[in-house]
Every structure is written in structure tokens, then in C-alpha cells.
Amino acid sequence: QVQLVESGGGLVQPGGSLRLSCAASGNIDSIYVMAWYRQPPGKQREWIAHITEIGVIVYSNSVKGRFTIARDNPKNTMFLPMNSLKLEDTAAYYCNAHCRPDNDSFWGQGTQVTVSS
């Protein structure tokens, strides 16, 4: 079992910045990839970025160049600094981890990001 807790959401103006964090606990040695997803109001949850245990990073086109994913392994924390925020970035943001040996998937409770003037 892995437990994930997100933090760092809030209200920000267009063009502003926020940094999300995801703290992992439990059987963290089993994690081989961590990811960020988001769910805009009234829409389906979508993948936005992931980082593997060997540091391979992939971004969705919607956030590439504005968001950065990073993982601080000794502190078991994943970050998502977000810059140049747009109205359409408004969403609940979720942390996800995939674990060995059965590819079990774990989710955090989410943190709300609202971009509004």
C-alpha cells in the first residue's frame, strides 16, 4: 500500500504560479512511476505528466513548457511547479503512483487549483 497526499493548491491570477507537492508514504520502494493528473470542472480526469524511477519525464502538450515535474526521492515527495497559469488550468489536481509487482495504482485525495482574475 502507498499513501499519497497532495498540497499546494489555491487561487491564482492568470499568468501566476503555484507549486504542488505530493508526499508519498507506505511501501514507497515499490513505486516505479509517479504522475500528475487533473480533472477540470465537468470534465474527465486527464494525465498531464509523469516521472519514472530512473528519471524519465513526459508531459502532455497542454502543460509542456509551463509545468515542471520533479521528484525528491530522499524525501519521498513529488513536485509540480506550475508557471504561466491559464484559466483552463483550473482543475482538481491528483497525484498517482504505480507500484510493483502488480501495477497497482494509488491516488491522492486531490488539491484544487483555481485560476481566475
PEFEN-V677550 format. One record per residue. N is the residue number from 1. RES is the residue in one small letter. D_CENTER is the distance of its C-alpha to the mean C-alpha in Angstrom with 2 decimals. Layout:
N;RES;D_CENTER / N;RES;D_CENTER
This chain:
1;q;18.79 / 2;v;15.43 / 3;q;14.11 / 4;l;10.57 / 5;v;10.48 / 6;e;8.01 / 7;s;9.90 / 8;g;10.65 / 9;g;10.84 / 10;g;14.28 / 11;l;16.82 / 12;v;17.27 / 13;q;19.86 / 14;p;19.50 / 15;g;19.23 / 16;g;17.61 / 17;s;14.65 / 18;l;12.03 / 19;r;9.85 / 20;l;6.99 / 21;s;7.41 / 22;c;7.00 / 23;a;10.60 / 24;a;11.95 / 25;s;15.62 / 26;g;18.28 / 27;n;18.98 / 28;i;16.37 / 29;d;18.84 / 30;s;18.38 / 31;i;14.75 / 32;y;15.04 / 33;v;11.69 / 34;m;8.07 / 35;a;5.53 / 36;w;2.78 / 37;y;5.67 / 38;r;7.69 / 39;q;11.28 / 40;p;13.78 / 41;p;16.95 / 42;g;19.26 / 43;k;17.23 / 44;q;15.60 / 45;r;12.00 / 46;e;10.87 / 47;w;8.83 / 48;i;7.64 / 49;a;7.10 / 50;h;7.87 / 51;i;9.91 / 52;t;12.99 / 53;e;15.11 / 54;i;17.44 / 55;g;15.08 / 56;v;15.05 / 57;i;12.34 / 58;v;12.19 / 59;y;10.98 / 60;s;12.08 / 61;n;15.08 / 62;s;13.84 / 63;v;11.58 / 64;k;13.48 / 65;g;15.35 / 66;r;13.53 / 67;f;9.96 / 68;t;9.74 / 69;i;7.59 / 70;a;9.59 / 71;r;10.53 / 72;d;13.44 / 73;n;15.15 / 74;p;18.02 / 75;k;15.98 / 76;n;13.63 / 77;t;10.66 / 78;m;7.49 / 79;f;6.95 / 80;l;5.89 / 81;p;9.42 / 82;m;10.23 / 83;n;13.95 / 84;s;16.53 / 85;l;14.83 / 86;k;16.71 / 87;l;17.88 / 88;e;16.17 / 89;d;12.67 / 90;t;13.59 / 91;a;11.54 / 92;a;10.01 / 93;y;6.21 / 94;y;5.49 / 95;c;4.51 / 96;n;7.20 / 97;a;9.93 / 98;h;13.11 / 99;c;16.21 / 100;r;19.77 / 101;p;22.44 / 102;d;21.90 / 103;n;18.42 / 104;d;17.46 / 105;s;14.05 / 106;f;12.52 / 107;w;10.21 / 108;g;9.48 / 109;q;11.40 / 110;g;8.99 / 111;t;9.43 / 112;q;11.45 / 113;v;11.49 / 114;t;15.01 / 115;v;16.54 / 116;s;20.27 / 117;s;23.48
